[in-house]
Amino acid sequence: MTPTTAAPLSRLPRAVAATSALESAAFGVLWVDHEGGIGFANKQMESLLGYSVPELIGQKISQLAGFWSVTEWQGTVWQKAAAGPIAGVEGAWQRKGGGSCMLEVTLSRLMVAGQEFMALYFNCGGKATAKSAAKPSDYPTFLDSVPSGICFVDASLKILQINPALAHILGADVAALVGQNIATLLTPADETESRWNQLTSLGLSEWSLKYRNPQGHTFHLIIASRAEANDPPRFLVTVQDVSERVQLKRLLDQHEHSFEHLARNTPGMIYKFTISPDGHAAFPYASPGSHDIWEVDPAEVRTDATPIIKLVHPEDLEGFQASVMKSASELSAWEYEGRMITPSGKLKWFHAASRPELAENGDIVWQGLLMDVTHQKAIEEELKVAKLKAESAARSKADFLANMSHEIRTPMNGVIGMAELLANTELASRQKHYVDTIRSSAEVLLTIINDILD
């Protein structure tokens, strides 16, 4: 079988694998994600299946192992591996150029860099062989390269076999741990109740505990078990170190708490608004400010934006919808200011702005801030009224001054003119002095009036 159109590259971090011993291991290794996409293959897979490593990356596991359908891989196989490694899975694998070979693999779900995947270890010594009647070894040597802790215990919980990963967690050498009681070695560091007594009866599944080894190193672990043999009884115990995941979750919780605190104390409504390809609108996130502004709780619009959209003023609704659709079709910046009528009947003004993004699933997403600008609008209206009043007063003043200019200047010019005529008549010295005083005083007064009126 030759590779067809490559499936999307797996999300598994190849860089992590490349730095591990698996890259040059003597056995074949594949890392496959939940969707069945191959994200890592080591060099041994080239001799097993005939494909080069780049040809394997991106292929679907169902293309190589026809006995696993996509549905079965995502369901039965993935769920069964949650309880622990699945050993001895044998089937026909397709080789490049045609033909197939019988290979036996062990599957183990692992967590690397916060991502989960299924590791497939090929128990064939690096060669593709026909089905063999030989029994697998009592302890698969590839477990020494598995990053999760694994051990086999008997009915008394005595360790029969243990891999280096679990020995590292317990803070001791492999040889020193064989024969010791796992329940005595691995006890919860806090008040969590021990569940080791359930291993031989009910089994262990997703038991989370905090553990501190003799060196003082603290681990967050998830422990699971399953019966491997009945005569004599033997149990497989897997110990997964999720300390990094717990730390990341703690940091995420801290960031979420900080964001929620910021959102609660930010005036306005911080929002994430989405429109799906089928036109459905929702607010997957709305800060508590949505209740203060719209009188709508965030939970009411998490999956349906209708409770908020229907509050937009009827006269503004068409323009609001048109602005959103224009922003969506062009992926252009969106800014809108309009009115709303709250459920209690209050008329408010709001202003919102954002820039949309196209999500991988086809949704168009706006993330931004919506503000209640009712108070600002009231101030703007008051300023408009004050401006109109001021302009009216200015016009009245101008009209008044225009009238006063005529009413005052006309008689003053008459006084000055008559004084000049009188000065040109025969007057006694004292009379001439009086006339000159009247004229000069009138001219000074007219200058003052001109300065005031002009």
C-alpha angles and dihedrals in degrees: 000000000000122000114270125198103335116251116233110287114266118256091229113123105248090182089067092051093046091061094051132083090253092080092070099024119140091236131062119264132188128180113207129182128222092268090056097253117145110233101169137024126172126222094264090068089068091065092042100051105012095238122120117240093255089052091054095048109094096016119125117247089229089063091060101032107039092183088074115067118198090251094050092046094052093042122026100019096044094046095045091052090056088077093055143294117329109221132195100023104163128187148131115286122199116241127208112268094024136296129077141237134212111246133175119216139181118216126210130175111224138177119224125174091345095308127108125221142155117253116208115202115193112219098206107097091253096298129103106235140171118264109292129205091216116118119238116256118269090248117030105226092212088073087076087070096045110109093214120082114255133176140162118226134183128231091281090053091249112153112248099173132002135182126229093252092063091041088056091052091049091047098234142094121275093241092052093052100050109101095022124116112260092208090057094046100044109047126154114267093213134040093288110134115248115244100188090111088067096057099089095039113030099008126226124277126178094338106175120200143154115240133189116196126211091268090059096250113144123218134183107218140187113205128196134168144186137183114264103178140007104205100075099005112248129175132199114222121193120196115192119195106220096167092120091050091049091049091049090049091050091051090046091051090050091051091046090050091049091048093048090049089050091046092050092051097042113098108238134021123302107205148178110207123187137187115195124214089262090056098255112148128205144158103230086181130026123162122231087266088081089075093048093050106030099020086235125124116234091238091061093064101034092105101015127036094197097102089062101034092055090058093064108111111267091235091053100039097089093050091045093053092044091053092051093048092048090051091048096049094047098030084229130151113283126213126163139169122192148128134278136190112218123217088258090056099255118148110223138171121225135189124199135177136179145137118239127231130197112237125213092252091055096259118138109225130200119188118183151103128290117198134197103234097173092116092048090050090051090052090048090052091049090050090051091052092046090049092051090050092049092049090049091049091049091052091049090050092049091050090048093050091047090054093044090050090060097038096049103033095050096060092038091054087049092053092048092046094049091047090055091049091048091049090059093058126085105279135167116250093257092047092050089053090053093050093048089051091051092049096046092045091049091050091051090049091049090052090053091048091050091051091051098043097040 
